[in-house]
Amino acid sequence: MVFNKVHTVQDSVHSVSMRTQVGTLLCRRVTLIGRDTNQLKMRLGMSILQGVIIGVAFWDIAKKLPAQQISFLFLMLQVVAIIVYVYE
């Protein structure tokens, strides 16, 4: 990664290209993740835990009664709402 790289400024609405902007932000994010390994471990652990919970919820859902499938749908809506709230 190259830090403090000077890009040529264009005479347009945007000073640098979209590719340059995305590349700069990606490098910054990778650097921050590399510095804070505890956050990386926590996010990975949370994703695995969420996957296990959702997997258990999906276990044999087709064999259950329609009333139980409706409660499963309600559970999924709650999980999505919690995930959206947490990552906001």
N, C-alpha and C positions, 0 to 999 in steps of 0.2 A: 504494500500500500504506500502510496505517495501522499504525504501530508503537505499542506500549504502550496499545492500546485497552482500556479497562476494560469488562468484560462483567458483566451482572447475574448474581449467583449465585443458583441455584435451590435450593430446599429439597428435595433429592432425593438419590439415591445418587450421581449425577453432578452436579458443580457447574455445568457448562455443557453445551450440546447437542453432539451428535456433529458436526453441521455446523460449529460454531464450532471444535471441536478440529481437524477435518480442514483447515479454512480456515487456521487458525493455522500448522499444520505445513506446508501447501503454501506459504504466504507465506515461511516460514523457509527452506524448501528452495530456492525460486526465488531468494531473496536470496543464499544460499550459493553457488549455481551461478553467479549473476551476478558474485560477487566472485572466484571462482576459475575463470577462463576456460581455464586450462591443463587442469584436470580435465575440463571440458566437451569440449574438443578431443580429449583422450585417450580419453574414453568414446565419443565419436562415431567416432573413428578405429578403435577396437577393434571397435565394432559393425559398421562397414563391412567391416573385414577378416574378421570372423567370417562375415558374409553372403557374401562372395566365396568363402571356403573351403567353406562349406556348398553354395553354388551349383555350384562345381566338382565337389564330391563327388556331387551329384545329376545332373550332366551325363550324359545318355544311360544312365541306370541301368536303364531298362527293356529296353535292347538287349543287356545283358550277361548272361552265364551265371548260373544260380542260385547257383553257388558264389561268384561275385564279388558277388552281391547280399547274401549272408550276411556277407561281409567288410565290405561297406558298412554293414550294420546294426551290426556291431561297432564300426565307426568312429563312427557316430552316437551309440552309447551312451557311448563314451569322451569325445566332445565335450560331451555333456550333463553327464557327471560332472565334467569340468574346469570348465565354466561354473558349475555349482552350487557347486563348491569355491571358485572365485575370488570369487563374489559373496556368499559366506557371511560 
